[in-house]
Amino acid sequence: MSTQHSDSLEDTMYKLSIDKKVFSHEDDEDTNNSTTLTPFSSTVASSTTSLSKKLLPKKDPIVDPLTQLSQPGGNTQLRKETPQSELVSKISHHISQILTLVGEDPEREGLHDTPARYAKAMLHFTKGYEEEIPRVLNNAIFKEPSADEIVIVKDIPFQSLCEHHLVPFFGTVTIGYIPCGEVVGLSKFARFVEVYCRRLQVQERLGNQLADLIMELLQPLGVIVIIEAEHMCMISRGVEKQGSKTVSKCSRGCFKTDSGIRREFFDMLKN
Ligand SMILES: Nc1nc2c(ncn2[C@@H]2O[C@H](COP(=O)(O)OP(=O)(O)OP(=O)(O)O)[C@@H](O)[C@H]2O)c(=O)[nH]1
């Protein structure tokens, strides 16, 4: 095993955060005080400058509401600012230790490249932490006063990682909304799903994040998100129930308050 990595995971994260000073805002008066943490830096907010006026930050010049909708995790900025090669190297080190702990020899031929492969795979599974909604949206909101009935983008496939066991859950997302003057490019629904599912997730939160995002971006009459998923933590471990599926619904606006609209939505899905 390589001796150049002797750090524990906590040491690694601590050192990275000190190296990058990612959590201390450049403009902080006390630049030595790393406890004044601000996860949303002005550099992140500046990535939204191409958005239309309506979508630009209105209140706080540092905390952009649209970037907030990207819903970063606690170390998102650290992830974004660390070179990929450094992330792969440090994750590989810890995977190598895990291989040893499960009873393997990480140096044997078949496993030699596995830690680095896994590190790259893990970074892919969690690439949503590197994404931001403004970049994904690419200004694809269009004025369309004629669109005032239900629009459904259904059966968008997704794969995510359950935050409790770090094993996959996967299935489909169906999104319905009723526009109110503006529509969003259809492909963006699938892109939004990709942003949020490529993070550590729980199914219910994935639905809520999507619904909140669409409400915020379009101010539609309502949004409904249906997710149907199989959770490997219930299939390959734990209760080991093959074939079980979890269906969740998350609604906002008229889909929450109007049973007739909900019925129309579910009727459309049947056809
Ligand atoms: N609500 C919800 N629960 C989830 C999701 N993904 C995994 N879980 C559940 O998270 C729970 C974690 O329960 P714990 O008792 O702490 O962990 P555990 O001992 O591994 O639980 P078992 O899976 O029952 O063996 C389990 O019931 C999982 O089924 C999700 O997306 N939504």
The ligand as an SDF file (V2000), in Angstrom:
LIG
                    3D

 32 34  0  0  0  0  0  0  0  0999 V2000
  -37.8730    7.3200    3.4860 N   0  0  0  0  0  0  0  0  0  0  0  0
  -36.7860    6.8280    2.8640 C   0  0  0  0  0  0  0  0  0  0  0  0
  -36.0930    5.8690    3.4750 N   0  0  0  0  0  0  0  0  0  0  0  0
  -35.0210    5.3820    2.8430 C   0  0  0  0  0  0  0  0  0  0  0  0
  -34.6190    5.8200    1.5940 C   0  0  0  0  0  0  0  0  0  0  0  0
  -33.5120    5.1190    1.2420 N   0  0  0  0  0  0  0  0  0  0  0  0
  -33.2620    4.2700    2.2510 C   0  0  0  0  0  0  0  0  0  0  0  0
  -34.1610    4.4180    3.2290 N   0  0  0  0  0  0  0  0  0  0  0  0
  -34.3320    3.7300    4.5200 C   0  0  0  0  0  0  0  0  0  0  0  0
  -33.4600    4.2320    5.4920 O   0  0  0  0  0  0  0  0  0  0  0  0
  -33.6340    3.3790    6.6100 C   0  0  0  0  0  0  0  0  0  0  0  0
  -32.3930    3.3350    7.4600 C   0  0  0  0  0  0  0  0  0  0  0  0
  -32.7660    2.6320    8.6030 O   0  0  0  0  0  0  0  0  0  0  0  0
  -31.7480    2.1370    9.7300 P   0  0  0  0  0  0  0  0  0  0  0  0
  -32.5290    1.2560   10.6670 O   0  0  0  0  0  0  0  0  0  0  0  0
  -31.0450    3.3160   10.2940 O   0  0  0  0  0  0  0  0  0  0  0  0
  -30.6820    1.3240    8.9010 O   0  0  0  0  0  0  0  0  0  0  0  0
  -30.6200   -0.2430    8.6710 P   0  0  0  0  0  0  0  0  0  0  0  0
  -30.3760   -0.9580    9.9410 O   0  0  0  0  0  0  0  0  0  0  0  0
  -29.6160   -0.4750    7.5810 O   0  0  0  0  0  0  0  0  0  0  0  0
  -32.0770   -0.5570    8.1690 O   0  0  0  0  0  0  0  0  0  0  0  0
  -32.6200   -1.7470    7.2540 P   0  0  0  0  0  0  0  0  0  0  0  0
  -32.5680   -1.2710    5.8220 O   0  0  0  0  0  0  0  0  0  0  0  0
  -34.0390   -1.9360    7.7210 O   0  0  0  0  0  0  0  0  0  0  0  0
  -31.7520   -2.9450    7.4880 O   0  0  0  0  0  0  0  0  0  0  0  0
  -34.0600    2.0540    6.0370 C   0  0  0  0  0  0  0  0  0  0  0  0
  -35.3790    1.8050    6.4870 O   0  0  0  0  0  0  0  0  0  0  0  0
  -34.0410    2.2700    4.5390 C   0  0  0  0  0  0  0  0  0  0  0  0
  -35.0430    1.5280    3.8590 O   0  0  0  0  0  0  0  0  0  0  0  0
  -35.3960    6.8390    0.9740 C   0  0  0  0  0  0  0  0  0  0  0  0
  -35.1200    7.3210   -0.1350 O   0  0  0  0  0  0  0  0  0  0  0  0
  -36.4670    7.3050    1.6550 N   0  0  0  0  0  0  0  0  0  0  0  0
  1  2  1  0
  2  3  2  0
  2 32  1  0
  3  4  1  0
  4  5  2  0
  4  8  1  0
  5  6  1  0
  5 30  1  0
  6  7  2  0
  7  8  1  0
  8  9  1  0
  9 10  1  0
  9 28  1  0
 10 11  1  0
 11 12  1  0
 11 26  1  0
 12 13  1  0
 13 14  1  0
 14 15  2  0
 14 16  1  0
 14 17  1  0
 17 18  1  0
 18 19  2  0
 18 20  1  0
 18 21  1  0
 21 22  1  0
 22 23  2  0
 22 24  1  0
 22 25  1  0
 26 27  1  0
 26 28  1  0
 28 29  1  0
 30 31  2  0
 30 32  1  0
M  END
$$$$
